[in-house]
Amino acid sequence: MLNYDLHCHSSVSDGTLSPTALVERAVLRGVTNLALTDHDNTAGLEEARAAAVSHGIKLINGVEISVTWRSHSVHIVGLNIDPAYPKLVEGLYAVRSGRGKRAEKMADSLAMAGIGDTLAGAYRYAGNPAMVGRAHFARYLVESGRSKDLKSVFSQFMTKGKPGYVPHLWASLEDAVAWLRGSGGVAVIAHPGRYMVGRNSMGKKTMQEFLSDFATCGGQGIEVVCGSHTLEQYAEFARYAGEFNLSSSCGSDFHGPGESYRDLGRLPDLPLGCKPIWELWESANTVKEV
């Protein structure tokens, strides 16, 4: 049987495994079709593809773009993209370029709360220094005893109203979708359930407005099944997929052993009636190579 996992991260962004090690773990867990979707970066795709070819699984070119929509930070996954498409390359570079300054501001905010040395600590965990981000700070905060584990870090730090929170303007929704569509790929809303909880929760009305804007500017899919969703949310976002004529995707959002809600490939099937996102490229037999 085919086993799709269309959302995961390597050490090129904020995962803990190299692209090769990530593919090898996916193989051991029965994944047959894997998308590497590092944050704002496609530099791991070539290495991942070589490992996928060696192990006989299919790699889907992917990326996860950081987006600011209204006052909300959201993520848009691109699948079956052409990573060499010039506007995508330029756009991702522009998004990445703000990460270093943001990290300095996060460290300053944490220092004001009496938590020092976090910038150096975060960079120690960043396999790619250009991609330093919240996950790297989180790992250091656990190491230094400020939080008991990664799952509890974000209730204490780096979210709105907490030490380390720094608002940042990412790509626009329209630009991110245009880059992905222009590259020949499909645009997918990542882990929508995360936008319905916490201090910055959208609420159902705003979620519907977000979905409408996404579909209007050319978005094609939504993660119905993902690592952080509950059983109830599978059904909820399956309904939204039908309401807004979106295809359904699935992905673990795996970052590393012991850090993620679900391991690679350990996902339930899409709910009945969902249109699988992979049909958008497999029906045309257009899986892109790096």
Secondary structure, DSSP 8 states (H G I E B T S, - for coil): ---EE--B--TTTT-SS-HHHHHHHHHHTT-SEEEE--BT--TTHHHHHHHHHHHT-EEEEEEEEEEEETTEEEEEEEES--TT-HHHHHHHHHHHTTHHHHHHHHHHHHHHTT--SHHHHHHHH-SSGGG--HHHHHHHHHHTTSSSSHHHHHHHSSSTTSTT------EEHHHHHHHHHHTT-EEEE--GGGGGSSTT--HHHHHHHHHHHHHHTT--EEEEEETT--HHHHHHHHHHHHHTT-EEEEE--B-STTTSSS-TT------TT--BTTHHHHTTT-----
